[in-house]
Amino acid sequence: MKPKLALLLILVATAIVARAEQVRVNIFSQSKIKTLVFSTEEGKYSLSADTRVLQRLKKNSIIYFTVVGKKISVWDQDEHLGIFEELYLSASGRKSIFKAEPAVPAQKARTYDGSLKVTVANGCLKLINYVGVNDYLAGVVESESGIKAPYEYYKTQAIISRTYLYEMIGREGKDKYLLVDNVNHQVYLNRSYRNSLIRQAVNQTTDLIIVDSTRRPINAVFHSNSGGQTANSEDVWLSALPYLRSVVDSFSLKQRQSVWHDTVSVNRWVNYLIANGINATNARTFPSRLNYDGAKRSKYYYYGNDSIMTRKIREDFKFRSAWFSIKAEGNVLKFTGYGYGHGVGLSQEGAMEMARRKLSYLDIIHFYYKDVEIVNLRELKD
């Protein structure tokens, strides 16, 4: 999950939000879909356009949507239903499940709870899933965590994902916010169905969120693995937030994503340093001068008296993290890196290890977020 810079800049203005019953998520948000096949898996749906009901859909009904200019051409299995600007597939009943399968270009089908709104944006279909909070969170927890994590970790992920959701609603407004289904917000690739413990964990923690000392929802950022030490928020973004402090994190060591390796030629690295205002020409002759000991996380990479932000290096070289050491071997630099992701907030692999060691979700949350409380939304005033 990757927060936007503006989020950190205006976090202090976050308002406590009303408890939402449904959320809006742009699914297939990174896809340029021209044709979509919609089918009902469970429950009943109504297909509406321009406030008019076109069809009542039962289980296994199929509808086809195709972009035509700025509008959508709609077919069922027998006939053309018309061309419209907006369409709604409204769920009726508590258990309504649909399948969405992009046909042009072809992609793997996904299933979701709730309803669907279909419009056109930039010449492609825009799909908005209207879904209950706990159904959405179950999908997020499964997408973010997989199906083999400890139960106590699922409760942890449910709480931080709910906190992230309500912080965003409070910041952008209940009528204006729109989530996307990727790491720019939270990964949401399907309804949860492969491990019943996930929904159980979400339901058991219903309405629980994390708040700071002012009783506002925190920016509950997380990443895959800290490499053994998390980062301060200001080391990655601009704002120093009191609950996003660097902690030594032994739980993330010896996990799948705790160490990475990469190589860069001496010539490419020297050219990169020079392009960023660092005089490293002599290192072409003496590559050992490029050796770098990243004993702990740092906001900057230093060469002599000059420096570059490690975040920039990570982005420019597509490294897994901004924490690394360098060792010259001939004309090649061997990078050994630590962790995966931005490093701020909760380390998912570290939190899973804590859960395996029988630590509770309270222990996990208070380890990674400092001076916070876990409260019920109903305790907070709008």
C-alpha positions in Angstrom: 0.0 0.0 0.0 1.5 3.3 -1.1 0.1 6.6 0.3 0.1 9.8 -1.7 2.3 12.6 -0.7 -0.6 15.0 -0.3 -2.1 12.6 2.3 0.8 13.2 4.6 0.8 16.9 4.1 -2.8 17.4 5.1 -3.2 14.6 7.6 -3.5 17.0 10.5 -6.7 18.4 9.1 -8.4 15.0 9.0 -11.9 15.0 10.3 -13.6 12.2 12.3 -15.9 10.5 9.8 -19.4 9.0 10.0 -19.5 5.2 10.1 -20.0 4.1 6.5 -22.2 1.2 5.5 -20.8 0.8 2.0 -17.6 1.9 0.2 -16.9 2.8 -3.4 -13.9 1.1 -5.2 -12.7 1.5 -8.7 -12.0 -2.1 -9.7 -9.7 -3.0 -12.6 -8.4 0.5 -12.1 -5.2 0.0 -14.0 -6.8 -1.8 -17.0 -8.1 -0.2 -20.2 -11.2 -2.3 -20.7 -13.2 -2.0 -23.9 -15.6 -5.0 -23.4 -16.7 -6.6 -20.2 -18.8 -9.7 -19.5 -20.8 -9.4 -16.3 -22.5 -12.5 -14.8 -24.5 -13.1 -11.6 -23.0 -15.7 -9.3 -25.4 -15.5 -6.3 -28.5 -13.5 -5.5 -30.4 -11.1 -7.8 -29.5 -7.9 -9.6 -31.4 -5.1 -11.4 -29.8 -3.6 -14.5 -30.8 0.1 -14.7 -30.0 3.0 -17.0 -31.2 6.6 -16.7 -33.3 5.7 -13.7 -35.1 3.0 -15.7 -34.9 -0.7 -15.0 -33.9 -2.6 -18.1 -33.8 -6.1 -16.7 -34.1 -8.2 -13.6 -31.2 -10.6 -13.4 -31.2 -14.0 -11.7 -28.3 -16.4 -11.0 -26.2 -17.1 -14.1 -27.5 -14.2 -16.1 -25.0 -12.6 -18.4 -24.7 -9.0 -19.7 -22.1 -7.6 -22.2 -20.8 -4.1 -22.1 -18.8 -2.5 -24.9 -17.5 1.0 -25.3 -19.0 3.0 -28.2 -17.5 6.5 -28.3 -18.4 8.0 -25.0 -21.2 5.6 -24.3 -21.8 1.9 -23.5 -23.5 -0.6 -25.8 -25.3 -3.3 -23.7 -26.4 -6.8 -24.7 -27.8 -9.7 -22.9 -27.6 -13.3 -24.3 -30.5 -12.7 -26.7 -30.7 -9.1 -27.8 -29.3 -5.6 -27.8 -30.6 -3.5 -24.9 -29.4 -0.1 -26.0 -26.6 2.5 -25.7 -26.3 4.4 -22.5 -24.0 6.7 -20.6 -24.3 5.1 -17.2 -25.5 1.7 -16.0 -26.1 0.3 -12.6 -26.2 -3.4 -11.6 -27.9 -3.1 -8.2 -27.7 -6.1 -5.8 -30.8 -7.1 -3.9 -30.5 -9.3 -0.9 -27.7 -9.7 1.6 -25.7 -12.2 -0.4 -25.2 -11.0 -3.9 -22.1 -11.9 -5.9 -21.1 -11.0 -9.4 -18.3 -12.0 -11.8 -16.6 -9.4 -14.0 -14.5 -10.7 -16.9 -12.7 -8.3 -19.2 -13.0 -9.6 -22.8 -11.2 -6.8 -24.7 -8.4 -7.0 -23.7 -8.9 -10.5 -22.2 -8.1 -10.8 -18.5 -8.8 -13.2 -15.7 -12.3 -12.9 -14.2 -12.8 -11.6 -10.7 -15.7 -12.0 -8.3 -17.1 -9.4 -6.0 -19.8 -8.8 -3.5 -22.2 -5.9 -3.9 -23.2 -3.7 -6.8 -21.5 -2.3 -9.9 -21.7 1.0 -11.7 -20.4 1.2 -15.3 -19.4 4.4 -17.1 -16.9 5.5 -19.7 -13.7 7.4 -18.9 -10.9 8.2 -21.4 -12.4 5.8 -23.9 -12.5 2.8 -21.5 -15.0 1.2 -19.1 -14.8 2.6 -15.6 -16.1 0.1 -13.0 -17.1 1.1 -9.5 -17.9 -1.6 -7.0 -20.4 -0.5 -4.2 -19.7 -3.0 -1.4 -20.3 -3.3 2.3 -17.3 -2.3 4.5 -16.6 -5.7 5.9 -17.0 -7.4 2.5 -14.5 -4.9 1.1 -12.1 -5.4 4.0 -12.2 -9.2 3.7 -11.2 -8.8 0.1 -8.4 -6.5 1.0 -7.1 -8.7 3.7 -7.1 -11.7 1.4 -5.4 -9.8 -1.4 -2.8 -8.2 0.8 -2.1 -11.2 3.1 -2.8 -14.4 1.2 -4.6 -17.4 2.7 -1.9 -18.9 4.9 -1.3 -16.2 7.5 -2.0 -16.6 11.2 -5.4 -15.7 12.4 -4.1 -12.9 14.8 -2.4 -11.3 11.8 -5.7 -11.3 9.8 -7.2 -9.3 12.7 -4.3 -6.9 12.6 -4.6 -6.4 8.8 -8.3 -5.9 9.1 -7.9 -3.1 11.7 -5.2 -1.3 9.8 -7.0 -1.6 6.5 -10.2 -0.3 8.1 -8.2 2.6 9.6 -6.8 3.5 6.2 -10.3 3.4 4.7 -11.8 5.8 7.3 -8.8 8.1 7.3 -9.3 8.5 3.5 -13.1 9.0 3.8 -12.5 11.7 6.5 -9.8 13.4 4.4 -11.6 13.5 1.0 -15.2 13.6 2.2 -17.9 11.0 2.4 -19.4 12.0 -1.0 -16.1 12.6 -2.9 -13.7 9.8 -2.0 -13.0 6.9 -4.5 -10.8 4.0 -3.6 -8.7 2.2 -6.2 -7.9 -1.5 -6.0 -4.1 -1.3 -6.2 -1.2 -0.3 -4.0 -2.0 3.4 -4.4 -4.6 2.6 -1.8 -5.1 -1.0 -0.8 -5.0 -4.1 -3.0 -8.5 -5.5 -3.6 -8.4 -8.2 -6.3 -11.5 -10.3 -5.4 -14.1 -11.0 -2.8 -12.7 -13.1 0.0 -13.6 -16.8 -0.4 -10.5 -19.0 0.0 -10.1 -18.9 3.7 -13.1 -18.5 6.0 -10.8 -17.3 8.9 -10.3 -14.0 7.0 -14.0 -13.0 7.1 -14.2 -14.2 10.7 -11.2 -12.0 11.6 -12.8 -9.0 9.8 -16.2 -9.6 11.5 -14.6 -10.1 14.9 -12.9 -6.7 14.6 -15.9 -4.8 13.2 -15.6 -1.0 13.6 -12.2 -1.1 15.3 -9.8 1.5 14.1 -6.5 3.0 15.2 -6.4 6.7 16.4 -3.7 9.0 17.4 -3.5 11.1 20.6 -6.0 13.6 19.1 -8.5 10.7 18.5 -8.1 11.0 14.7 -7.7 7.9 12.5 -4.0 7.5 11.8 -2.4 7.0 8.4 -2.0 3.3 8.8 0.6 2.7 6.2 2.3 -0.7 5.8 4.8 -2.5 3.6 6.0 -6.0 2.9 9.2 -6.2 5.0 11.2 -3.7 7.0 14.5 -5.6 6.7 15.0 -5.3 10.4 14.3 -1.6 11.0 11.3 0.5 10.0 11.6 4.1 8.7 10.5 7.4 10.1 7.7 8.9 7.9 9.8 12.0 7.2 12.7 9.9 5.9 10.4 8.8 3.0 7.8 11.5 2.7 7.7 15.1 4.0 5.8 15.0 7.3 7.1 13.7 10.6 4.2 11.9 12.2 4.5 11.0 15.9 3.1 7.5 15.5 5.3 6.6 12.4 8.6 6.3 14.2 11.5 4.0 13.2 11.7 0.8 15.3 14.3 -2.0 15.4 12.3 -4.9 14.0 13.9 -8.3 14.6 10.6 -10.0 13.6 11.2 -9.1 10.0 14.6 -10.8 9.8 15.0 -14.2 8.0 11.7 -13.8 6.3 11.1 -14.2 2.5 11.5 -10.6 1.6 14.0 -9.5 4.2 17.1 -9.4 1.9 17.5 -8.7 -1.8 20.5 -8.6 -4.2 21.2 -6.6 -7.3 24.1 -5.5 -9.5 25.0 -2.3 -11.2 28.1 -1.6 -13.3 30.6 0.8 -11.9 30.3 3.0 -15.0 26.6 3.2 -14.7 26.7 4.1 -11.0 29.4 6.7 -11.4 27.4 8.3 -14.3 24.4 8.3 -12.1 26.2 10.0 -9.2 27.7 12.6 -11.5 24.2 13.3 -13.0 23.0 14.0 -9.5 25.7 16.5 -8.7 28.3 14.2 -7.0 31.9 14.3 -8.2 32.7 10.6 -8.3 34.9 10.5 -11.4 37.9 9.1 -9.6 35.8 6.1 -8.6 36.1 4.7 -12.1 39.8 4.0 -11.4 39.3 3.1 -7.7 35.9 1.3 -7.5 36.5 0.4 -3.9 35.7 4.0 -3.1 32.1 3.1 -3.9 31.9 0.6 -1.1 29.0 1.6 1.2 28.0 0.2 4.5 24.3 0.6 5.1 24.4 -0.5 8.7 21.1 1.1 9.4 18.3 2.9 7.6 19.2 6.3 6.3 17.3 9.0 4.5 20.5 9.8 2.4 23.2 7.9 0.6 26.5 9.6 1.2 29.6 9.9 -1.0 32.2 12.1 0.6 30.4 15.2 1.6 27.7 14.8 -1.0 24.4 12.9 -0.7 21.3 11.7 -2.6 18.0 10.6 -1.0 17.9 6.8 -0.8 14.2 7.0 -1.8 15.3 8.5 -5.1 17.9 5.8 -5.7 15.3 3.2 -5.0 12.9 4.7 -7.5 15.5 5.3 -10.2 16.9 1.8 -10.0 13.7 0.0 -9.2 15.2 -1.5 -6.1 13.0 -3.4 -3.6 13.8 -0.9 -0.8 15.8 2.2 -0.1 18.1 0.5 2.4 21.3 -1.2 1.0 25.0 -1.8 1.2 27.4 -1.7 -1.8 30.6 -3.8 -2.4 32.8 -3.3 -5.5 33.9 -6.5 -7.3 35.9 -5.6 -10.4 33.8 -3.5 -12.7 30.5 -4.5 -10.9 28.9 -3.2 -7.8 27.1 -5.8 -5.7 24.1 -4.4 -3.9 22.7 -6.1 -0.8 19.4 -4.6 0.2 17.2 -5.1 3.2 13.4 -5.3 3.2 10.7 -4.7 0.6 8.7 -1.5 0.3 8.9 2.0 1.7 9.6 0.8 5.2 7.2 3.0 7.1 4.6 1.7 9.5 3.8 -2.0 9.8 5.9 -4.7 8.3 3.6 -7.4 7.0 6.1 -10.2 7.3 7.2 -9.0 10.7 3.6 -8.8 11.9 3.0 -12.3 10.6 6.0 -13.6 12.6 4.8 -11.8 15.7 1.4 -13.6 15.3 3.2 -16.9 14.8 4.9 -16.3 18.1 1.5 -15.9 19.8 1.6 -12.1 20.1 -1.9 -10.5 19.9 -3.1 -7.9 17.4 -2.8 -5.4 20.2 0.9 -6.2 20.6 1.5 -6.0 16.9 -0.2 -2.7 16.3 1.4 -1.0 19.3 4.8 -2.3 18.2 4.7 -0.7 14.8 2.6 2.4 15.5 3.6 4.5 18.6 1.3 6.3 21.1 -1.9 5.1 19.4 -5.2 3.7 20.7 -7.6 1.1 19.2 -11.1 2.3 19.5 -14.6 1.5 18.2 -15.9 3.9 15.5 -19.1 4.2 17.5 -17.2 5.9 20.2 -16.1 8.7 17.9 -18.4 11.7 17.2 -18.9 12.9 13.6 
